[in-house]
Structures are given as structure tokens and as C-alpha cells.
Amino acid sequence: MIRRIIEELKKKVNRKSGKKNNGKKVSRVLIAVPAYSHIENACVRSLFELEKPDGVEVGFAYSEGYTVALARNMLVAEALKQEVDYVLWIDADEIIPKDFLVRTLNILKEKEDAGMACGYYCKKIPGMAITEMWGFTADGKGVENIKEEVLPKEGGVYEIQGSGLGCSLIPLDIIRKVMEKTGICFEYKVAQGKIVSEDLDFCNKVKALGYKIYADVGLKCPHIGKVAF
């Protein structure tokens, strides 16, 4: 059932390149979903309902059954093959707000130093509202997860030090620059005896190029499954 729905989603959003919108170049976004085993139905429904700004075409690709780092690198290869302008990373177990693409595209257009724009989601730990966003520690010597309770209730766009890539929009040009500099986008590393996830490592690579990471803290993307977080 879910495979049929995914194929319908591909038909709905996939478009050919090179089209013009009233003589203007069309921006192309690839929704990239790394799925360990499957994509949750609610995630697929939210992608169907995603609002597309004028002059933007959206495509869809997903990989299944690999480690997250390998799956992301495979999807990068697909984005390069299609020559899109942006990659919209979505985790297979998240619900995406309808205006997510509109708002993250605006961030990238308004912030000249932006290397990526994201919403946020929380860790899958019952009773603990800890986001997958990172900010500086109190001493400024490291980074730590930001607690949801400290986020401004009125929302807004803020610079952060890193983010999980489960709901993030990244220009393909940034991905290319990371690959040119480091040879690979996504990989696991070990620092001070701890494993650094593929998404935080990528954020570090983006910042090393001189770009900043911005989060719209009004864009919460709930994790789903047996329990919503």
C-alpha cells in the first residue's frame, strides 16, 4: 500500500527540467527521504499537502534499507544527476507543515550567508522535549542540544550551530562545495571518544566554508510512530 502511495507521490511532484514560468527560470527542489525500512503514511500525506511557491517545481526521491549516511550520499548523487537547485531533506517518520518549503526558501533568499535552513524536531525520548538543534554550551567551548522549552514562543528565525537534517533545505551549490572541499558529504566521525552523527558532521563542514545555519523555530516537525514527539 505504502509503495503505491509513494509512486503516486512521485507522479504528482516529479517534473522535467528546463521549464520556464512566464519566461523566468524555474527553481527545482528535490524532496529526499532516507528511509531505513519504510515511510510513515502521515509523512507521505504531509508531503502531498506541501505548498509550492510560484516558480518552484518539486521532485521526489527516496532510498530504503541503508545506513542513513549511505542513503543520504545516494540521494545526493540523484540530486546532482537531476541538477536541481535545492535538496529538501525529510525524515521518513516526520510530519511536515504545509508552509515549510515556502518559509525555508525565504530564509535562504533573505540570508546571504545561509548555508542551510531548517525547522526542528525533538529526540524520541518520552518526557524529554530536547530538540535536534545544537547551540553553544555555557562556556562556549562546545555544542549541546537545545531544549524546546527555551525556544521563543512567538517563533522566529535564529542562527544555530547545527541541526538534524530531518527537516532541512540545502542549496545544491552548498552540497557541491562541501564535496569539493572534503570529498564526501555524509559520514560518521569520532571526536573526543564520541561518535559524531552524519548530520552534525555535515553542519560542521558547512560552517567551515563560512556559511551559517538558520532555523525557523516556528516550524516544528513532529516525529511520529507509536508516540508523537
Stockholm file with secondary structure:
# STOCKHOLM 1.0

chainA/1-229         MIRRIIEELKKKVNRKSGKKNNGKKVSRVLIAVPAYSHIENACVRSLFELEKPDGVEVGFAYSEGYTVALARNMLVAEALKQEVDYVLWIDADEIIPKDFLVRTLNILKEKEDAGMACGYYCKKIPGMAITEMWGFTADGKGVENIKEEVLPKEGGVYEIQGSGLGCSLIPLDIIRKVMEKTGICFEYKVAQGKIVSEDLDFCNKVKALGYKIYADVGLKCPHIGKVAF
#=GR chainA/1-229 SS CHHHHHHHHHHHHCCCTTCEETTEECEEEEEEEEESSCCCHHHHHHHHTCCCCTTEEEEEEEEESSCHHHHHHHHHHHHHHHTCSEEEEECTTBCCCTTHHHHHHHHHHHCTTEEEEEEECBCSCTTCCEEEEEEECTTSSSEEEEEGGGSCTTCCEEEESEECTTEEEEEHHHHHHHHHHHSCSCCCEEETTEEECHHHHHHHHHHHTTCEEEEEEEEECCBCSSSCC
#=GC SS_cons         CHHHHHHHHHHHHCCCTTCEETTEECEEEEEEEEESSCCCHHHHHHHHTCCCCTTEEEEEEEEESSCHHHHHHHHHHHHHHHTCSEEEEECTTBCCCTTHHHHHHHHHHHCTTEEEEEEECBCSCTTCCEEEEEEECTTSSSEEEEEGGGSCTTCCEEEESEECTTEEEEEHHHHHHHHHHHSCSCCCEEETTEEECHHHHHHHHHHHTTCEEEEEEEEECCBCSSSCC
//
